[in-house]
Structures are given as C-alpha cells and as structure tokens.
Amino acid sequence: MHRNLSSTSTVAGKRMLPSVSERPSKRAKLESSEAGTRKEFLNSLRAICDRWAVHVKFDDGEEGVVDGVEVLRRFLRDTLPPKGKKFPLQECGCRHGGGYLPLGVEMCRTSGTVDKNKAQGFVMSDFKQSLREWLRSKQSDPNSIISDVEDSDLEEEAGDAEEAHMSQPISLSSFDALKYPSSPQPGDSGYARKSTKQRLPVLFYLVHHSNTRETFKNVFKQLCKPDLYLVHLCGCGLNTEALKGACVVGSHLKLAPSELNREHVHYHFVLAQLSSKESYLTTLDAIKGSSGGKYDDIF
C-alpha cells in the first residue's frame, strides 16, 4: 500500500509622543528580527529537503513518498539527542541545579555555540551542509529510496504520485525553486561559508514534537509565523556568565505571542531574586495560581 504525505495624538496643537508601553522596545525589535530569520531558515531547510524525492518504508510496514517536512523530521530525529550525536547536551549552570525545579520537570540542559546574552546557536551554513550529507548517506539505506532531483523541473501532483514509477523523481510539495533557489555548496563556484547563526532551541523544539508526522508538520508551520516567539518556560533562555549556557530542552519551550513572553520575563526575574529553594517554590505556587492559570506552565 502506498501513502502520499505531503499612536500618536494631538492636544492643544501639540503632538503627544507615544507612552513607553506604546513604543516598540529594543527587545521586541530583536525578537521580531529573530522570528523572521527563523522562518527564513526553516524554509531554506525545507527547500533542501524538497529537492529530494524520498520513498520510505514506515514502521507499520506501509510505504510511500514523503515531502520535505517529513524528510526534515527524520533528519532531526537521527541527528539530535537523545538518538543523534550532534549538539550533545550538558546540564545548564542555572538556579534549578540546586533542587529548585518542581517535581516532574527535567533539568535544564544546554548545547551548541555560546553567544553572550543569546540562546545557544549554530552556524546555519554548516547545518545545511550536514543535512545534504545526511541525504546522500540515505541513498544506500534499505528503508528509503532517494532520488536527487535538485534543479529539476519535474513535478508530480500528489494524486498522481501513487502511480508514478519509483525510479522517477517525484515532488509532492509546493516548493518554489524561484523563491528558494539552490545556494552554492562547498566546491561550487561562488561558494562562501557564512557565519550567520540560528538559535538551537528552534531545532530542539521541533524534535520535542517529532513523534508523529502530523504533529511535526503543525509545529513547523507554527514556527514559521513571525508573530510567535519561543518562550523559555524555565526562564533560562539567555546565556549569561551565571548560567554558562542557555536552556534548549524542548519541553521547556512553547510558542506564544510577544506579550506573554514579556510577562514570563518579568516573573522569571522575580523568581531569580529569591535566595532559597523554599521561597522559590512558594512564590512559584503563588504565580501559578494567578490570572486564571495563565502562568501555570512556568518554573
């Protein structure tokens, strides 16, 4: 059986300046920029994957052709912990190490390249190259048949793919080669390694929601929305000298509007000032019981 997946105002003639709350903060501008970069990066990864036609065997014995998002899911699950070895995790040097975590919450962990006052990161061009190498390695995998269709104009509609010959390149996505053109690869004329970085929590959030194809697809789509931000529920989202690393654990992250992110930053600042585990947990319980449970997932 085959399966297809694919304000300003004027008073008495004077112009009134916006209040502090109305002005976009420096942090908000930074968040907006990072969210836009995240969308661009994720779409570039999908563009790489969509240029390969992948026919796979599923765990339930069925088989079919998958789209670029599914290929990316399989790559991340193979590459990142606990199964993969890229970006190995280590304990984050945060306040939670002293027993401050509520019961049932795993320890904050970190990985990747350290940048001051930012979440851990990685060089995007290096990661893309790792993805290409993984795709090539899968050409000899008995559970997948991969055809390199990069720069090919051939596309098959999803409804026709089931009857297409397996040796024929197939694309089931809405990939636009003009919008996401092939970038030069190492060895190609014009190739230049760029040091532009992406934040590692993006990948670990995806891996955390990668158990099923449908869940991963929905999370990928949400991550591409520039008005949503990755909120660190543990409050350890920035690397400082005290933390010695920012938390990248997927279960410590959620997508939320910038307003909720700023509220979380405020409450985590309050929690960070508390000097004992008992006062921390007591204050945390009080916060969790406020605003109708709006902050019940912070720790």
Backbone hydrogen bonds, N-H to C=O, Kabsch-Sander energy under -0.5 kcal/mol:
donor,donor_aa,acceptor,acceptor_aa,energy
3,R,63,E,-0.8
5,L,65,V,-1.4
9,S,16,M,-0.9
11,V,14,K,-2.4
14,K,11,V,-2.2
16,M,9,S,-3.3
16,M,14,K,-0.6
22,E,19,S,-1.0
23,R,19,S,-1.2
29,K,25,S,-2.1
30,L,26,K,-2.0
31,E,27,R,-2.8
32,S,28,A,-2.4
33,S,29,K,-2.1
34,E,30,L,-2.6
35,A,31,E,-2.5
36,G,32,S,-2.0
37,T,33,S,-2.2
38,R,34,E,-2.2
39,K,35,A,-1.9
40,E,36,G,-2.0
41,F,37,T,-2.6
42,L,38,R,-2.6
43,N,39,K,-2.3
44,S,40,E,-1.8
45,L,41,F,-2.0
46,R,42,L,-2.2
47,A,43,N,-2.1
48,I,44,S,-1.7
49,C,45,L,-2.2
50,D,46,R,-3.2
51,R,47,A,-0.8
51,R,48,I,-0.7
52,W,49,C,-1.8
53,A,147,S,-2.2
54,V,52,W,-0.6
54,V,66,V,-0.7
55,H,53,A,-0.5
55,H,145,I,-2.6
56,V,54,V,-0.6
56,V,64,G,-2.6
57,K,143,N,-2.1
58,F,56,V,-0.5
58,F,62,E,-3.3
61,G,58,F,-1.8
63,E,1,M,-1.8
64,G,56,V,-1.9
65,V,3,R,-0.7
66,V,54,V,-2.3
67,D,5,L,-0.6
71,V,67,D,-1.8
72,L,68,G,-2.4
73,R,69,V,-2.0
74,R,70,E,-2.0
75,F,71,V,-2.1
76,L,72,L,-2.6
77,R,73,R,-2.1
78,D,74,R,-1.6
79,T,75,F,-1.8
80,L,76,L,-2.7
83,K,80,L,-0.6
84,G,80,L,-2.7
86,K,79,T,-2.4
90,Q,110,T,-2.1
92,C,108,C,-2.2
93,G,243,L,-1.5
94,C,92,C,-2.4
97,G,94,C,-1.7
98,G,95,R,-1.6
99,G,96,H,-1.3
100,Y,95,R,-0.5
101,L,96,H,-0.7
105,V,102,P,-1.4
110,T,90,Q,-3.4
113,T,121,G,-3.1
117,N,239,N,-3.3
118,K,115,D,-1.7
121,G,113,T,-2.4
122,F,198,Q,-1.7
124,M,122,F,-0.5
124,M,196,T,-2.5
125,S,194,K,-0.6
127,F,123,V,-1.8
128,K,124,M,-2.5
129,Q,125,S,-1.7
130,S,126,D,-2.0
131,L,127,F,-2.0
132,R,128,K,-2.2
133,E,129,Q,-2.4
134,W,130,S,-2.2
135,L,131,L,-2.3
136,R,132,R,-2.2
137,S,133,E,-2.2
138,K,134,W,-1.6
139,Q,136,R,-1.4
140,S,137,S,-1.2
141,D,138,K,-1.5
144,S,141,D,-1.6
145,I,55,H,-3.0
146,I,144,S,-0.5
147,S,53,A,-2.4
149,V,51,R,-1.6
149,V,147,S,-1.0
152,S,149,V,-2.1
156,E,171,S,-0.8
160,D,157,E,-1.3
161,A,157,E,-1.1
162,E,158,A,-0.5
163,E,160,D,-1.1
164,A,160,D,-0.5
164,A,161,A,-1.1
168,Q,165,H,-1.9
177,A,175,F,-0.7
180,Y,176,D,-2.5
188,D,185,Q,-3.0
191,Y,188,D,-1.7
198,Q,122,F,-2.1
200,L,120,Q,-3.0
202,V,199,R,-1.3
203,L,200,L,-0.9
204,F,200,L,-1.8
205,Y,201,P,-2.4
206,L,202,V,-1.6
207,V,203,L,-2.5
208,H,204,F,-2.1
209,H,205,Y,-1.0
209,H,206,L,-0.6
210,S,207,V,-1.7
216,F,212,T,-2.0
217,K,213,R,-2.3
218,N,214,E,-2.1
219,V,215,T,-2.4
220,F,216,F,-2.6
221,K,217,K,-1.9
222,Q,218,N,-2.1
223,L,219,V,-2.6
224,C,220,F,-1.0
225,K,222,Q,-1.8
228,L,225,K,-1.7
229,Y,256,A,-3.0
231,V,229,Y,-0.8
231,V,254,K,-3.6
233,L,231,V,-0.9
233,L,252,H,-2.7
234,C,252,H,-0.7
235,G,232,H,-1.1
239,N,118,K,-1.2
240,T,238,L,-0.6
244,K,240,T,-2.8
247,C,236,C,-3.0
248,V,109,R,-2.6
249,V,109,R,-0.6
252,H,249,V,-1.5
253,L,250,G,-1.4
254,K,231,V,-1.5
256,A,229,Y,-2.2
261,N,257,P,-1.6
262,R,258,S,-2.3
263,E,259,E,-1.8
264,H,260,L,-2.3
265,V,261,N,-2.1
266,H,262,R,-1.8
267,Y,263,E,-2.2
268,H,264,H,-2.7
269,F,265,V,-1.7
270,V,266,H,-1.8
271,L,267,Y,-2.3
272,A,268,H,-2.0
273,Q,269,F,-0.8
273,Q,270,V,-1.1
274,L,271,L,-1.2
280,Y,276,S,-2.0
281,L,277,K,-2.6
282,T,278,E,-2.2
283,T,279,S,-2.4
284,L,280,Y,-2.4
285,D,281,L,-2.0
286,A,282,T,-1.7
287,I,283,T,-2.3
288,K,284,L,-2.5
289,G,285,D,-1.0
290,S,287,I,-1.7
293,G,290,S,-1.5
294,K,290,S,-0.7
294,K,291,S,-0.9
295,Y,290,S,-0.6
296,D,293,G,-1.4
298,I,295,Y,-1.6
299,F,233,L,-2.5
